[in-house]
Amino acid sequence: MLLQIEERQLESGITHLQVSGRLALGRESQRLETISAELAAKGAPKVILDLTKLEYIDSAGVGVLALMSGRVNDAGGKLAVVAAPGRVLDVLKLTRVDSLLNMNETMESAAAAVA
């Protein structure tokens, strides 16, 4: 399955990005970079990046997540990541990028982290 990104605004002003499929090297991952740049340009975004439906991530995908975090933080915003136990979370831990990201197990904890 190719990368799919669904963006919606929560009532609290938080942008929820549901990412599913494969986050790997290629044009699809560049879409996520573009979205993060657009959110940062708006200033102080509050973003939840939901990876619970993500099936696969490679090193390029890990780089995209680190880039997103930096852009949002530089814009004065907050980014929280939701990841379920499994292959994707294992890769994030193996690469230690989980220590750079605000990792959460649930949407509720992620919403509280960016509020």
N, C-alpha and C positions, 0 to 999 in steps of 0.2 A: 504494500500500500504506500502510495506517495504521501508526502507530508501534507497534512490538512491543518489549517489554522482558522479557528472560529473566534472572532472578537465580539465581545458584548460588554455593555456598560452595566454595572451593578448599581442598585439604588444609592449606595453609599459613595458614588463617584469613582469607584474602583474599576479599572479595566481588567476584564477577565479574558485571558488568551488560552483557549483549549487547543492543545497541540496533539495531533494523533498521527500515526503512521511511522515514518522513518525520518529522523533528523540527521542527514548525512551531507557530505560534500555535494554541492550542486546548486542549481537555480532555486530549488524549493527552499533551501536554508537561507538563501539571500532574502527571501520574502520576509522572514522573521527579523533579519537585520534592518530591513526597510521599515517595518512596523515599529521597531524599537526606536529608530531615529525619528520617526514621525511623533511618537509619544513624547520623547525627550524634547522635541522642538516646541511642544505645547507648554512645557515647563511643569516641574514638580509632579510628575505622574505617579499615581498609585497603581501598581500592576501586580496581578496574580498570574503567574505562568503555570498553568495546569498541565503537568506531564503524565497524568495518570493513565492516559490512553496512548502514550507514546510506546511503540514496540521496539524501536532500535535507535541507538545514537552512536555516532562514531566520533573521532577526534575533532573533526570539523564542527560537528554539532556541539561538542563541549566548548569549543572556542566561541561559537555563536552565543551560548548561554553566558559565558564570561563577558563578552562584549556587551550584551544586553544589560547585564548588571552594572557594568561601568557607565554606560550611557545614562541609565535611569538615575544612578547615584550622582553623576556629574550634573544632572539637571535638577538636583535637589529632591528627587522623588524616592520612592521605595519600591523594591521588587521582592516578592515572596514567591517561592517555588513550591509546588505541591507535587510530590512524587511517591508512587506506591512502591512497596517492596518488590524487587525483581531486577531484571537485567539492567534497565536504565539507571536505577538508583545505585546498583553495584558499580557501574561505569563511573558515575559521578563520585562515588567514594574512592574508587581505585585511582582516579586522576586527581583526587583531593580538591576538585572544584566545589564539592559540597561545603567546604570550609569558607569559600568565597561567597556563597549564596545563602540567602535566608531560607533554609529548607524546612518544610512543614509536611505533616502526614495528612492533614485535612484542610478543606477549604475554609473552615471556620477559623482555624489557627492562622492560616495565611491572611485572611481578612483582618484579623486582629493585629497581625504583624505590620500591615501597611496602613492601618487606620490612624 
